[in-house]
Amino acid sequence: MAEKRKFKKRFCRYCQQKIDYVDYKDLNQLKFSLSERYKIMPRRLTGNCKRHQELVSASIKRARQAAFIPYVVDRKRVVANPFELIK
Ligand SMILES: [Zn+2]
């Protein structure tokens, strides 16, 4: 196999943690569904259920508008773990 899979098991992290409401201010919740370029990860990679994926994508869009996470990341600023920069 050429590429190692980043996500092994398919389960919804939000269901597992019993999160009913995804807060757009809580980056610890949103980061499960964000790529290193702050893009919304597709459901087929994260394994989120449909209900939570919709909640999360709405909150991520809200968080972008509130400037908690950037819309675009330029090439030089891409790091391995962007969530270390945000506090
Ligand atoms: Zn779920």
PDB file of the backbone (N, CA, C, O) and the ligand in Angstrom, with CONECT records:
HET     ZN  A 101       1
ATOM      1  N   MET A   1       0.841  -1.202   0.000  1.00  0.00           N
ATOM      2  CA  MET A   1       0.000   0.000   0.000  1.00  0.00           C
ATOM      3  C   MET A   1       0.870   1.244   0.000  1.00  0.00           C
ATOM      4  O   MET A   1       1.815   1.359   0.781  1.00  0.00           O
ATOM      5  N   ALA A   2       0.548   2.144  -0.859  1.00  0.00           N
ATOM      6  CA  ALA A   2       1.386   3.321  -1.032  1.00  0.00           C
ATOM      7  C   ALA A   2       1.237   4.290   0.127  1.00  0.00           C
ATOM      8  O   ALA A   2       2.225   4.794   0.659  1.00  0.00           O
ATOM      9  N   GLU A   3       0.016   4.542   0.507  1.00  0.00           N
ATOM     10  CA  GLU A   3      -0.207   5.576   1.500  1.00  0.00           C
ATOM     11  C   GLU A   3      -0.794   4.975   2.765  1.00  0.00           C
ATOM     12  O   GLU A   3      -1.684   4.126   2.710  1.00  0.00           O
ATOM     13  N   LYS A   4      -0.299   5.414   3.880  1.00  0.00           N
ATOM     14  CA  LYS A   4      -0.831   4.942   5.147  1.00  0.00           C
ATOM     15  C   LYS A   4      -2.112   5.697   5.471  1.00  0.00           C
ATOM     16  O   LYS A   4      -2.188   6.917   5.326  1.00  0.00           O
ATOM     17  N   ARG A   5      -3.080   4.973   5.897  1.00  0.00           N
ATOM     18  CA  ARG A   5      -4.353   5.634   6.167  1.00  0.00           C
ATOM     19  C   ARG A   5      -4.305   6.354   7.496  1.00  0.00           C
ATOM     20  O   ARG A   5      -3.833   5.827   8.503  1.00  0.00           O
ATOM     21  N   LYS A   6      -4.809   7.574   7.468  1.00  0.00           N
ATOM     22  CA  LYS A   6      -4.756   8.404   8.660  1.00  0.00           C
ATOM     23  C   LYS A   6      -5.855   8.013   9.637  1.00  0.00           C
ATOM     24  O   LYS A   6      -5.670   8.064  10.853  1.00  0.00           O
ATOM     25  N   PHE A   7      -6.995   7.625   9.091  1.00  0.00           N
ATOM     26  CA  PHE A   7      -8.121   7.293   9.943  1.00  0.00           C
ATOM     27  C   PHE A   7      -8.437   5.821   9.758  1.00  0.00           C
ATOM     28  O   PHE A   7      -8.786   5.385   8.661  1.00  0.00           O
ATOM     29  N   LYS A   8      -8.315   5.066  10.826  1.00  0.00           N
ATOM     30  CA  LYS A   8      -8.465   3.634  10.704  1.00  0.00           C
ATOM     31  C   LYS A   8      -9.916   3.214  10.871  1.00  0.00           C
ATOM     32  O   LYS A   8     -10.535   2.654   9.967  1.00  0.00           O
ATOM     33  N   LYS A   9     -10.432   3.501  12.047  1.00  0.00           N
ATOM     34  CA  LYS A   9     -11.764   3.003  12.360  1.00  0.00           C
ATOM     35  C   LYS A   9     -12.806   4.069  12.059  1.00  0.00           C
ATOM     36  O   LYS A   9     -12.556   5.265  12.208  1.00  0.00           O
ATOM     37  N   ARG A  10     -13.954   3.621  11.643  1.00  0.00           N
ATOM     38  CA  ARG A  10     -15.008   4.560  11.341  1.00  0.00           C
ATOM     39  C   ARG A  10     -15.982   4.592  12.509  1.00  0.00           C
ATOM     40  O   ARG A  10     -16.785   3.678  12.695  1.00  0.00           O
ATOM     41  N   PHE A  11     -15.898   5.624  13.263  1.00  0.00           N
ATOM     42  CA  PHE A  11     -16.922   5.848  14.273  1.00  0.00           C
ATOM     43  C   PHE A  11     -17.048   7.349  14.464  1.00  0.00           C
ATOM     44  O   PHE A  11     -16.125   8.112  14.176  1.00  0.00           O
ATOM     45  N   CYS A  12     -18.192   7.748  14.948  1.00  0.00           N
ATOM     46  CA  CYS A  12     -18.429   9.177  15.131  1.00  0.00           C
ATOM     47  C   CYS A  12     -17.896   9.585  16.494  1.00  0.00           C
ATOM     48  O   CYS A  12     -18.395   9.142  17.528  1.00  0.00           O
ATOM     49  N   ARG A  13     -16.873  10.438  16.484  1.00  0.00           N
ATOM     50  CA  ARG A  13     -16.286  10.881  17.742  1.00  0.00           C
ATOM     51  C   ARG A  13     -17.285  11.671  18.581  1.00  0.00           C
ATOM     52  O   ARG A  13     -17.242  11.644  19.811  1.00  0.00           O
ATOM     53  N   TYR A  14     -18.162  12.359  17.909  1.00  0.00           N
ATOM     54  CA  TYR A  14     -19.105  13.205  18.633  1.00  0.00           C
ATOM     55  C   TYR A  14     -20.175  12.353  19.309  1.00  0.00           C
ATOM     56  O   TYR A  14     -20.647  12.675  20.399  1.00  0.00           O
ATOM     57  N   CYS A  15     -20.548  11.262  18.646  1.00  0.00           N
ATOM     58  CA  CYS A  15     -21.486  10.342  19.285  1.00  0.00           C
ATOM     59  C   CYS A  15     -20.821   9.654  20.467  1.00  0.00           C
ATOM     60  O   CYS A  15     -21.437   9.438  21.511  1.00  0.00           O
ATOM     61  N   GLN A  16     -19.540   9.312  20.279  1.00  0.00           N
ATOM     62  CA  GLN A  16     -18.830   8.604  21.331  1.00  0.00           C
ATOM     63  C   GLN A  16     -18.710   9.464  22.592  1.00  0.00           C
ATOM     64  O   GLN A  16     -18.840   8.970  23.712  1.00  0.00           O
ATOM     65  N   GLN A  17     -18.460  10.751  22.386  1.00  0.00           N
ATOM     66  CA  GLN A  17     -18.343  11.647  23.532  1.00  0.00           C
ATOM     67  C   GLN A  17     -19.694  12.218  23.956  1.00  0.00           C
ATOM     68  O   GLN A  17     -19.781  13.027  24.879  1.00  0.00           O
ATOM     69  N   LYS A  18     -20.733  11.785  23.270  1.00  0.00           N
ATOM     70  CA  LYS A  18     -22.105  12.203  23.599  1.00  0.00           C
ATOM     71  C   LYS A  18     -22.268  13.725  23.570  1.00  0.00           C
ATOM     72  O   LYS A  18     -22.791  14.335  24.502  1.00  0.00           O
ATOM     73  N   ILE A  19     -21.807  14.306  22.479  1.00  0.00           N
ATOM     74  CA  ILE A  19     -21.925  15.744  22.309  1.00  0.00           C
ATOM     75  C   ILE A  19     -23.210  16.016  21.538  1.00  0.00           C
ATOM     76  O   ILE A  19     -23.388  15.544  20.415  1.00  0.00           O
ATOM     77  N   ASP A  20     -24.087  16.773  22.150  1.00  0.00           N
ATOM     78  CA  ASP A  20     -25.354  17.064  21.481  1.00  0.00           C
ATOM     79  C   ASP A  20     -25.281  18.355  20.688  1.00  0.00           C
ATOM     80  O   ASP A  20     -25.935  18.505  19.656  1.00  0.00           O
ATOM     81  N   TYR A  21     -24.473  19.291  21.187  1.00  0.00           N
ATOM     82  CA  TYR A  21     -24.394  20.585  20.519  1.00  0.00           C
ATOM     83  C   TYR A  21     -22.926  20.916  20.302  1.00  0.00           C
ATOM     84  O   TYR A  21     -22.146  20.918  21.254  1.00  0.00           O
ATOM     85  N   VAL A  22     -22.542  21.193  19.066  1.00  0.00           N
ATOM     86  CA  VAL A  22     -21.149  21.490  18.757  1.00  0.00           C
ATOM     87  C   VAL A  22     -20.970  23.000  18.824  1.00  0.00           C
ATOM     88  O   VAL A  22     -21.535  23.748  18.027  1.00  0.00           O
ATOM     89  N   ASP A  23     -20.183  23.422  19.782  1.00  0.00           N
ATOM     90  CA  ASP A  23     -19.978  24.848  20.000  1.00  0.00           C
ATOM     91  C   ASP A  23     -18.929  25.355  19.022  1.00  0.00           C
ATOM     92  O   ASP A  23     -17.859  24.761  18.884  1.00  0.00           O
ATOM     93  N   TYR A  24     -19.237  26.446  18.351  1.00  0.00           N
ATOM     94  CA  TYR A  24     -18.283  26.973  17.371  1.00  0.00           C
ATOM     95  C   TYR A  24     -17.077  27.614  18.031  1.00  0.00           C
ATOM     96  O   TYR A  24     -16.067  27.852  17.368  1.00  0.00           O
ATOM     97  N   LYS A  25     -17.162  27.900  19.323  1.00  0.00           N
ATOM     98  CA  LYS A  25     -16.023  28.498  20.021  1.00  0.00           C
ATOM     99  C   LYS A  25     -15.070  27.442  20.551  1.00  0.00           C
ATOM    100  O   LYS A  25     -13.941  27.757  20.929  1.00  0.00           O
ATOM    101  N   ASP A  26     -15.514  26.189  20.582  1.00  0.00           N
ATOM    102  CA  ASP A  26     -14.708  25.119  21.167  1.00  0.00           C
ATOM    103  C   ASP A  26     -13.912  24.423  20.069  1.00  0.00           C
ATOM    104  O   ASP A  26     -14.423  23.538  19.382  1.00  0.00           O
ATOM    105  N   LEU A  27     -12.670  24.828  19.915  1.00  0.00           N
ATOM    106  CA  LEU A  27     -11.849  24.268  18.849  1.00  0.00           C
ATOM    107  C   LEU A  27     -11.479  22.812  19.118  1.00  0.00           C
ATOM    108  O   LEU A  27     -11.177  22.067  18.186  1.00  0.00           O
ATOM    109  N   ASN A  28     -11.501  22.407  20.380  1.00  0.00           N
ATOM    110  CA  ASN A  28     -11.202  21.011  20.677  1.00  0.00           C
ATOM    111  C   ASN A  28     -12.244  20.073  20.090  1.00  0.00           C
ATOM    112  O   ASN A  28     -11.950  18.920  19.778  1.00  0.00           O
ATOM    113  N   GLN A  29     -13.455  20.572  19.945  1.00  0.00           N
ATOM    114  CA  GLN A  29     -14.480  19.757  19.312  1.00  0.00           C
ATOM    115  C   GLN A  29     -14.365  19.824  17.799  1.00  0.00           C
ATOM    116  O   GLN A  29     -14.549  18.823  17.106  1.00  0.00           O
ATOM    117  N   LEU A  30     -14.057  21.022  17.289  1.00  0.00           N
ATOM    118  CA  LEU A  30     -14.050  21.199  15.838  1.00  0.00           C
ATOM    119  C   LEU A  30     -12.851  20.537  15.183  1.00  0.00           C
ATOM    120  O   LEU A  30     -12.912  20.160  14.013  1.00  0.00           O
ATOM    121  N   LYS A  31     -11.757  20.393  15.928  1.00  0.00           N
ATOM    122  CA  LYS A  31     -10.521  19.962  15.278  1.00  0.00           C
ATOM    123  C   LYS A  31     -10.580  18.525  14.771  1.00  0.00           C
ATOM    124  O   LYS A  31      -9.769  18.131  13.933  1.00  0.00           O
ATOM    125  N   PHE A  32     -11.535  17.738  15.273  1.00  0.00           N
ATOM    126  CA  PHE A  32     -11.668  16.379  14.744  1.00  0.00           C
ATOM    127  C   PHE A  32     -12.056  16.396  13.278  1.00  0.00           C
ATOM    128  O   PHE A  32     -11.772  15.455  12.537  1.00  0.00           O
ATOM    129  N   SER A  33     -12.700  17.460  12.872  1.00  0.00           N
ATOM    130  CA  SER A  33     -13.215  17.513  11.506  1.00  0.00           C
ATOM    131  C   SER A  33     -12.496  18.544  10.658  1.00  0.00           C
ATOM    132  O   SER A  33     -12.987  18.929   9.597  1.00  0.00           O
ATOM    133  N   LEU A  34     -11.323  19.000  11.122  1.00  0.00           N
ATOM    134  CA  LEU A  34     -10.572  19.979  10.347  1.00  0.00           C
ATOM    135  C   LEU A  34      -9.264  19.363   9.867  1.00  0.00           C
ATOM    136  O   LEU A  34      -8.613  18.619  10.601  1.00  0.00           O
ATOM    137  N   SER A  35      -8.885  19.674   8.639  1.00  0.00           N
ATOM    138  CA  SER A  35      -7.594  19.225   8.144  1.00  0.00           C
ATOM    139  C   SER A  35      -6.512  20.199   8.610  1.00  0.00           C
ATOM    140  O   SER A  35      -6.809  21.188   9.279  1.00  0.00           O
ATOM    141  N   GLU A  36      -5.259  19.916   8.254  1.00  0.00           N
ATOM    142  CA  GLU A  36      -4.193  20.815   8.695  1.00  0.00           C
ATOM    143  C   GLU A  36      -4.251  22.164   7.987  1.00  0.00           C
ATOM    144  O   GLU A  36      -3.576  23.114   8.383  1.00  0.00           O
ATOM    145  N   ARG A  37      -5.053  22.237   6.950  1.00  0.00           N
ATOM    146  CA  ARG A  37      -5.281  23.531   6.298  1.00  0.00           C
ATOM    147  C   ARG A  37      -6.636  24.104   6.670  1.00  0.00           C
ATOM    148  O   ARG A  37      -7.171  24.960   5.966  1.00  0.00           O
ATOM    149  N   TYR A  38      -7.175  23.645   7.750  1.00  0.00           N
ATOM    150  CA  TYR A  38      -8.442  24.139   8.280  1.00  0.00           C
ATOM    151  C   TYR A  38      -9.596  23.913   7.320  1.00  0.00           C
ATOM    152  O   TYR A  38     -10.563  24.675   7.306  1.00  0.00           O
ATOM    153  N   LYS A  39      -9.491  22.884   6.535  1.00  0.00           N
ATOM    154  CA  LYS A  39     -10.631  22.551   5.695  1.00  0.00           C
ATOM    155  C   LYS A  39     -11.487  21.530   6.427  1.00  0.00           C
ATOM    156  O   LYS A  39     -11.008  20.777   7.275  1.00  0.00           O
ATOM    157  N   ILE A  40     -12.751  21.527   6.080  1.00  0.00           N
ATOM    158  CA  ILE A  40     -13.653  20.570   6.709  1.00  0.00           C
ATOM    159  C   ILE A  40     -13.401  19.194   6.107  1.00  0.00           C
ATOM    160  O   ILE A  40     -13.462  19.003   4.893  1.00  0.00           O
ATOM    161  N   MET A  41     -13.118  18.247   6.984  1.00  0.00           N
ATOM    162  CA  MET A  41     -12.838  16.902   6.511  1.00  0.00           C
ATOM    163  C   MET A  41     -14.147  16.243   6.062  1.00  0.00           C
ATOM    164  O   MET A  41     -15.185  16.417   6.700  1.00  0.00           O
ATOM    165  N   PRO A  42     -14.090  15.499   4.978  1.00  0.00           N
ATOM    166  CA  PRO A  42     -15.302  14.811   4.548  1.00  0.00           C
ATOM    167  C   PRO A  42     -15.661  13.675   5.488  1.00  0.00           C
ATOM    168  O   PRO A  42     -14.817  13.132   6.201  1.00  0.00           O
ATOM    169  N   ARG A  43     -16.899  13.345   5.468  1.00  0.00           N
ATOM    170  CA  ARG A  43     -17.422  12.333   6.389  1.00  0.00           C
ATOM    171  C   ARG A  43     -16.796  10.969   6.148  1.00  0.00           C
ATOM    172  O   ARG A  43     -16.643  10.175   7.076  1.00  0.00           O
ATOM    173  N   ARG A  44     -16.435  10.699   4.900  1.00  0.00           N
ATOM    174  CA  ARG A  44     -15.875   9.380   4.604  1.00  0.00           C
ATOM    175  C   ARG A  44     -14.505   9.191   5.239  1.00  0.00           C
ATOM    176  O   ARG A  44     -14.053   8.056   5.392  1.00  0.00           O
ATOM    177  N   LEU A  45     -13.836  10.277   5.610  1.00  0.00           N
ATOM    178  CA  LEU A  45     -12.542  10.161   6.279  1.00  0.00           C
ATOM    179  C   LEU A  45     -12.678  10.172   7.791  1.00  0.00           C
ATOM    180  O   LEU A  45     -12.006   9.403   8.480  1.00  0.00           O
ATOM    181  N   THR A  46     -13.538  11.032   8.314  1.00  0.00           N
ATOM    182  CA  THR A  46     -13.626  11.137   9.763  1.00  0.00           C
ATOM    183  C   THR A  46     -14.529  10.080  10.356  1.00  0.00           C
ATOM    184  O   THR A  46     -14.353   9.694  11.512  1.00  0.00           O
ATOM    185  N   GLY A  47     -15.500   9.602   9.580  1.00  0.00           N
ATOM    186  CA  GLY A  47     -16.431   8.625  10.098  1.00  0.00           C
ATOM    187  C   GLY A  47     -17.537   9.232  10.937  1.00  0.00           C
ATOM    188  O   GLY A  47     -18.238   8.521  11.658  1.00  0.00           O
ATOM    189  N   ASN A  48     -17.694  10.528  10.848  1.00  0.00           N
ATOM    190  CA  ASN A  48     -18.776  11.163  11.598  1.00  0.00           C
ATOM    191  C   ASN A  48     -20.122  10.736  11.033  1.00  0.00           C
ATOM    192  O   ASN A  48     -20.253  10.410   9.853  1.00  0.00           O
ATOM    193  N   CYS A  49     -21.114  10.747  11.910  1.00  0.00           N
ATOM    194  CA  CYS A  49     -22.447  10.462  11.419  1.00  0.00           C
ATOM    195  C   CYS A  49     -22.986  11.708  10.735  1.00  0.00           C
ATOM    196  O   CYS A  49     -22.431  12.799  10.867  1.00  0.00           O
ATOM    197  N   LYS A  50     -24.062  11.528  10.012  1.00  0.00           N
ATOM    198  CA  LYS A  50     -24.567  12.635   9.197  1.00  0.00           C
ATOM    199  C   LYS A  50     -25.007  13.814  10.060  1.00  0.00           C
ATOM    200  O   LYS A  50     -24.734  14.974   9.750  1.00  0.00           O
ATOM    201  N   ARG A  51     -25.692  13.486  11.146  1.00  0.00           N
ATOM    202  CA  ARG A  51     -26.217  14.534  12.012  1.00  0.00           C
ATOM    203  C   ARG A  51     -25.083  15.388  12.561  1.00  0.00           C
ATOM    204  O   ARG A  51     -25.155  16.617  12.542  1.00  0.00           O
ATOM    205  N   HIS A  52     -24.025  14.722  13.054  1.00  0.00           N
ATOM    206  CA  HIS A  52     -22.932  15.477  13.644  1.00  0.00           C
ATOM    207  C   HIS A  52     -22.121  16.199  12.588  1.00  0.00           C
ATOM    208  O   HIS A  52     -21.629  17.300  12.835  1.00  0.00           O
ATOM    209  N   GLN A  53     -21.970  15.598  11.411  1.00  0.00           N
ATOM    210  CA  GLN A  53     -21.224  16.275  10.355  1.00  0.00           C
ATOM    211  C   GLN A  53     -21.898  17.587   9.981  1.00  0.00           C
ATOM    212  O   GLN A  53     -21.223  18.582   9.716  1.00  0.00           O
ATOM    213  N   GLU A  54     -23.213  17.593   9.960  1.00  0.00           N
ATOM    214  CA  GLU A  54     -23.926  18.816   9.623  1.00  0.00           C
ATOM    215  C   GLU A  54     -23.771  19.846  10.731  1.00  0.00           C
ATOM    216  O   GLU A  54     -23.597  21.034  10.460  1.00  0.00           O
ATOM    217  N   LEU A  55     -23.834  19.391  11.985  1.00  0.00           N
ATOM    218  CA  LEU A  55     -23.641  20.306  13.103  1.00  0.00           C
ATOM    219  C   LEU A  55     -22.243  20.901  13.068  1.00  0.00           C
ATOM    220  O   LEU A  55     -22.056  22.098  13.286  1.00  0.00           O
ATOM    221  N   VAL A  56     -21.250  20.036  12.788  1.00  0.00           N
ATOM    222  CA  VAL A  56     -19.861  20.465  12.831  1.00  0.00           C
ATOM    223  C   VAL A  56     -19.553  21.412  11.674  1.00  0.00           C
ATOM    224  O   VAL A  56     -18.875  22.422  11.859  1.00  0.00           O
ATOM    225  N   SER A  57     -20.050  21.086  10.484  1.00  0.00           N
ATOM    226  CA  SER A  57     -19.736  21.952   9.355  1.00  0.00           C
ATOM    227  C   SER A  57     -20.380  23.319   9.531  1.00  0.00           C
ATOM    228  O   SER A  57     -19.807  24.334   9.136  1.00  0.00           O
ATOM    229  N   ALA A  58     -21.578  23.349  10.125  1.00  0.00           N
ATOM    230  CA  ALA A  58     -22.206  24.641  10.397  1.00  0.00           C
ATOM    231  C   ALA A  58     -21.393  25.425  11.411  1.00  0.00           C
ATOM    232  O   ALA A  58     -21.221  26.635  11.259  1.00  0.00           O
ATOM    233  N   SER A  59     -20.883  24.751  12.453  1.00  0.00           N
ATOM    234  CA  SER A  59     -20.101  25.454  13.477  1.00  0.00           C
ATOM    235  C   SER A  59     -18.757  25.908  12.940  1.00  0.00           C
ATOM    236  O   SER A  59     -18.251  26.959  13.333  1.00  0.00           O
ATOM    237  N   ILE A  60     -18.172  25.119  12.038  1.00  0.00           N
ATOM    238  CA  ILE A  60     -16.888  25.520  11.473  1.00  0.00           C
ATOM    239  C   ILE A  60     -17.075  26.773  10.625  1.00  0.00           C
ATOM    240  O   ILE A  60     -16.255  27.689  10.674  1.00  0.00           O
ATOM    241  N   LYS A  61     -18.136  26.810   9.862  1.00  0.00           N
ATOM    242  CA  LYS A  61     -18.402  27.995   9.053  1.00  0.00           C
ATOM    243  C   LYS A  61     -18.658  29.205   9.938  1.00  0.00           C
ATOM    244  O   LYS A  61     -18.247  30.321   9.621  1.00  0.00           O
ATOM    245  N   ARG A  62     -19.342  28.970  11.051  1.00  0.00           N
ATOM    246  CA  ARG A  62     -19.591  30.055  12.003  1.00  0.00           C
ATOM    247  C   ARG A  62     -18.272  30.508  12.635  1.00  0.00           C
ATOM    248  O   ARG A  62     -18.031  31.702  12.811  1.00  0.00           O
ATOM    249  N   ALA A  63     -17.422  29.531  12.972  1.00  0.00           N
ATOM    250  CA  ALA A  63     -16.144  29.857  13.595  1.00  0.00           C
ATOM    251  C   ALA A  63     -15.246  30.634  12.637  1.00  0.00           C
ATOM    252  O   ALA A  63     -14.479  31.497  13.064  1.00  0.00           O
ATOM    253  N   ARG A  64     -15.340  30.332  11.351  1.00  0.00           N
ATOM    254  CA  ARG A  64     -14.565  31.092  10.374  1.00  0.00           C
ATOM    255  C   ARG A  64     -15.031  32.539  10.335  1.00  0.00           C
ATOM    256  O   ARG A  64     -14.228  33.470  10.272  1.00  0.00           O
ATOM    257  N   GLN A  65     -16.321  32.700  10.375  1.00  0.00           N
ATOM    258  CA  GLN A  65     -16.860  34.052  10.305  1.00  0.00           C
ATOM    259  C   GLN A  65     -16.488  34.846  11.549  1.00  0.00           C
ATOM    260  O   GLN A  65     -16.289  36.059  11.483  1.00  0.00           O
ATOM    261  N   ALA A  66     -16.396  34.157  12.681  1.00  0.00           N
ATOM    262  CA  ALA A  66     -16.019  34.811  13.922  1.00  0.00           C
ATOM    263  C   ALA A  66     -14.508  34.853  14.103  1.00  0.00           C
ATOM    264  O   ALA A  66     -14.020  35.252  15.160  1.00  0.00           O
ATOM    265  N   ALA A  67     -13.758  34.439  13.069  1.00  0.00           N
ATOM    266  CA  ALA A  67     -12.297  34.510  13.041  1.00  0.00           C
ATOM    267  C   ALA A  67     -11.632  33.641  14.091  1.00  0.00           C
ATOM    268  O   ALA A  67     -10.535  33.966  14.546  1.00  0.00           O
ATOM    269  N   PHE A  68     -12.263  32.549  14.489  1.00  0.00           N
ATOM    270  CA  PHE A  68     -11.592  31.600  15.372  1.00  0.00           C
ATOM    271  C   PHE A  68     -10.648  30.703  14.574  1.00  0.00           C
ATOM    272  O   PHE A  68      -9.587  30.311  15.060  1.00  0.00           O
ATOM    273  N   ILE A  69     -11.042  30.387  13.360  1.00  0.00           N
ATOM    274  CA  ILE A  69     -10.166  29.623  12.483  1.00  0.00           C
ATOM    275  C   ILE A  69     -10.108  30.345  11.141  1.00  0.00           C
ATOM    276  O   ILE A  69     -11.087  30.975  10.743  1.00  0.00           O
ATOM    277  N   PRO A  70      -8.976  30.265  10.434  1.00  0.00           N
ATOM    278  CA  PRO A  70      -8.852  30.999   9.173  1.00  0.00           C
ATOM    279  C   PRO A  70      -9.599  30.317   8.027  1.00  0.00           C
ATOM    280  O   PRO A  70      -9.834  29.108   8.044  1.00  0.00           O
ATOM    281  N   TYR A  71      -9.962  31.120   7.041  1.00  0.00           N
ATOM    282  CA  TYR A  71     -10.579  30.566   5.840  1.00  0.00           C
ATOM    283  C   TYR A  71      -9.519  29.870   4.982  1.00  0.00           C
ATOM    284  O   TYR A  71      -9.730  28.756   4.504  1.00  0.00           O
ATOM    285  N   VAL A  72      -8.396  30.530   4.797  1.00  0.00           N
ATOM    286  CA  VAL A  72      -7.332  29.976   3.957  1.00  0.00           C
ATOM    287  C   VAL A  72      -6.022  30.022   4.730  1.00  0.00           C
ATOM    288  O   VAL A  72      -5.806  30.899   5.566  1.00  0.00           O
ATOM    289  N   VAL A  73      -5.159  29.065   4.436  1.00  0.00           N
ATOM    290  CA  VAL A  73      -3.832  29.011   5.033  1.00  0.00           C
ATOM    291  C   VAL A  73      -2.840  29.030   3.880  1.00  0.00           C
ATOM    292  O   VAL A  73      -2.912  28.179   2.993  1.00  0.00           O
ATOM    293  N   ASP A  74      -1.922  29.977   3.877  1.00  0.00           N
ATOM    294  CA  ASP A  74      -0.971  30.004   2.766  1.00  0.00           C
ATOM    295  C   ASP A  74       0.092  28.936   2.965  1.00  0.00           C
ATOM    296  O   ASP A  74       0.258  28.385   4.053  1.00  0.00           O
ATOM    297  N   ARG A  75       0.799  28.664   1.893  1.00  0.00           N
ATOM    298  CA  ARG A  75       1.656  27.491   1.848  1.00  0.00           C
ATOM    299  C   ARG A  75       2.737  27.494   2.923  1.00  0.00           C
ATOM    300  O   ARG A  75       3.101  26.440   3.444  1.00  0.00           O
ATOM    301  N   LYS A  76       3.242  28.661   3.252  1.00  0.00           N
ATOM    302  CA  LYS A  76       4.359  28.717   4.200  1.00  0.00           C
ATOM    303  C   LYS A  76       3.914  28.462   5.625  1.00  0.00           C
ATOM    304  O   LYS A  76       4.709  28.039   6.465  1.00  0.00           O
ATOM    305  N   ARG A  77       2.663  28.713   5.895  1.00  0.00           N
ATOM    306  CA  ARG A  77       2.211  28.601   7.271  1.00  0.00           C
ATOM    307  C   ARG A  77       1.652  27.225   7.605  1.00  0.00           C
ATOM    308  O   ARG A  77       1.162  27.013   8.714  1.00  0.00           O
ATOM    309  N   VAL A  78       1.715  26.309   6.688  1.00  0.00           N
ATOM    310  CA  VAL A  78       1.193  24.968   6.968  1.00  0.00           C
ATOM    311  C   VAL A  78       2.161  24.239   7.912  1.00  0.00           C
ATOM    312  O   VAL A  78       3.343  24.078   7.610  1.00  0.00           O
ATOM    313  N   VAL A  79       1.642  23.816   9.031  1.00  0.00           N
ATOM    314  CA  VAL A  79       2.463  23.097  10.011  1.00  0.00           C
ATOM    315  C   VAL A  79       1.792  21.759  10.296  1.00  0.00           C
ATOM    316  O   VAL A  79       0.656  21.505   9.894  1.00  0.00           O
ATOM    317  N   ALA A  80       2.522  20.927  10.993  1.00  0.00           N
ATOM    318  CA  ALA A  80       2.006  19.591  11.265  1.00  0.00           C
ATOM    319  C   ALA A  80       0.785  19.632  12.170  1.00  0.00           C
ATOM    320  O   ALA A  80      -0.214  18.960  11.917  1.00  0.00           O
ATOM    321  N   ASN A  81       0.877  20.419  13.217  1.00  0.00           N
ATOM    322  CA  ASN A  81      -0.253  20.514  14.143  1.00  0.00           C
ATOM    323  C   ASN A  81      -0.622  21.971  14.356  1.00  0.00           C
ATOM    324  O   ASN A  81      -0.036  22.637  15.210  1.00  0.00           O
ATOM    325  N   PRO A  82      -1.570  22.471  13.606  1.00  0.00           N
ATOM    326  CA  PRO A  82      -1.905  23.890  13.704  1.00  0.00           C
ATOM    327  C   PRO A  82      -2.583  24.245  15.016  1.00  0.00           C
ATOM    328  O   PRO A  82      -2.661  25.422  15.367  1.00  0.00           O
ATOM    329  N   PHE A  83      -3.071  23.257  15.742  1.00  0.00           N
ATOM    330  CA  PHE A  83      -3.813  23.575  16.959  1.00  0.00           C
ATOM    331  C   PHE A  83      -2.900  23.892  18.128  1.00  0.00           C
ATOM    332  O   PHE A  83      -3.358  24.302  19.194  1.00  0.00           O
ATOM    333  N   GLU A  84      -1.589  23.696  17.918  1.00  0.00           N
ATOM    334  CA  GLU A  84      -0.659  24.152  18.955  1.00  0.00           C
ATOM    335  C   GLU A  84      -0.548  25.666  18.957  1.00  0.00           C
ATOM    336  O   GLU A  84      -0.207  26.273  19.972  1.00  0.00           O
ATOM    337  N   LEU A  85      -0.842  26.276  17.805  1.00  0.00           N
ATOM    338  CA  LEU A  85      -0.699  27.724  17.708  1.00  0.00           C
ATOM    339  C   LEU A  85      -1.867  28.442  18.351  1.00  0.00           C
ATOM    340  O   LEU A  85      -1.721  29.554  18.859  1.00  0.00           O
ATOM    341  N   ILE A  86      -3.007  27.815  18.327  1.00  0.00           N
ATOM    342  CA  ILE A  86      -4.205  28.454  18.874  1.00  0.00           C
ATOM    343  C   ILE A  86      -4.337  28.108  20.346  1.00  0.00           C
ATOM    344  O   ILE A  86      -4.172  26.955  20.745  1.00  0.00           O
ATOM    345  N   LYS A  87      -4.623  29.083  21.116  1.00  0.00           N
ATOM    346  CA  LYS A  87      -4.867  28.815  22.523  1.00  0.00           C
ATOM    347  C   LYS A  87      -6.206  29.418  22.915  1.00  0.00           C
ATOM    348  O   LYS A  87      -6.617  29.310  24.071  1.00  0.00           O
TER     349      LYS A  87
HETATM  350 ZN    ZN A 101     -22.506  11.387  15.653  1.00  0.00          ZN2+
END
